[in-house]
């Protein structure tokens, strides 16, 4: 999945202070970690017929997802 962004800013890491650079890289790692987790979950769901949480069906391959949400969608 490719994400195209309009008006993306170019950032020169060499001109940033070390604190700003650290904060930027930490945020980028966290966003990447969240994307990886979501991709793994979606891959698992695509290969599953049913998903149970606490004995209740939250996903069936022929029905929309119920009872489960992913916060902070980018």
N, C-alpha and C positions, 0 to 999 in steps of 0.2 A: 504494500500500500504506500503510494507516494503522496506526500502532502506538498502542494504548491502554495507558496506564500507570496502575496503581493507586497511590494515595498519592504522587503526584508532588509534590515540594517546590516551593514558590514561592520564588524567589530575588530579593532586592532588590539589584541591581547597585550602586546608589548607596551602600548601607551596607557594601559589601565594600571591603577594601583593594585598591589598584591591582594588587598582585602576585596576589592571589586572583582578581580579575576577569580579568587577563591569562591566567592558567592555565586558568580555566573557559572562556574564549572560544577558546583554542588547542585544548583538548580537543574542544569542540563543532565547530570547523572540521575537525579530523581525523576525527571520526566522520562528519560530513557528506561529506567527501571519500571515505571508504571506502564509504559507501552509494552514492554516485554511481558509483564504479568498479564496484561489484557490479551495479548496475542496468544499466550499459552492457554489461557482460559477459553478463548474462542476456538482454538485448535482442538482442545479437549471436547468442547460442546459439539463441534462439527463431527467428531468421530464417536459420539455417544448417542444412544437412542433415548435414554432417560437419565436424569440426574435427581437424586434424592438428597435433601438436607433435613435432618431431624425427622426422618420418616415420611416427609411430604415431597411430592414430586414438584420440582420447580422448573424442570425443563423436559419436554418431550420433543422428539425430532420433528413432529408434525404440528406442533403448537408453539406460540410465542413464549418467550422466557417470562416466568412469573416468580415473584418473591425474591429476586436477586437484582441488585443494582451495582453499578460501578460509578463511583464518584470521580469528580475532577476530570471530565472528558475534555480533551484538548481540541 
